[in-house]
């Protein structure tokens, strides 16, 4: 069973979200045991021009270590800032990006979590 099936209802919600502000996509990734890491790093290399082409950038790239709460382990955590949801959808619907995605990312991952997140004004919470 693949753990990378898209949630179509949430894709529709993202597409219908009127917020045009920048957002961060949280990526939690578990590689396939056979060649997954290598395939994913090739995906990063090949998808870079499409990510940059919509004005997005990787803001954090890390290896999860000590799991203090929860049960799932991950091989990689990545945060990607997009200028808007429209920019993300433009990239995700680009036929050339889709080819790269299908060739490398789908084959690289056992499971993944992608979470579109909106920033919270931390000082406003404390007030």
MOKADA-V256179 format. One line per field, one symbol per residue. ss: DSSP state (H for helix, E for strand, L for the rest). phi: phi as a letter, one per 30 degrees, with the letter a starting at -180 (. if undefined). burial: # if it has 24 or more other C-alpha atoms within 12 Angstrom, else .. Layout:
ss->???
phi->???
burial->???
//
This chain:
ss->LLELLLLHHHHHHHHHLLLLLLEEEEEEEEELLLLHHHHHHHHHHHHHHHHHHLLLEEEEEELLLLLLLLLLLLLEEEEEEELLHHHHHHHHLLHHHHHHHHHHHHHHEEEEEEEEELLLLHHHHHL
phi->.dccddcddddddddcdddcddbccdccbcdddcidedddddeedddedddddcicadcabbcdcdcdbjbdcbcabbcbccdadddeddddcdeddeddeddcdeddcdaabcbdbcdcdeddddd
burial->...#.........#.......###########...##.###.##..#..##..#.###...............###################....#..##..###########.#...........
//
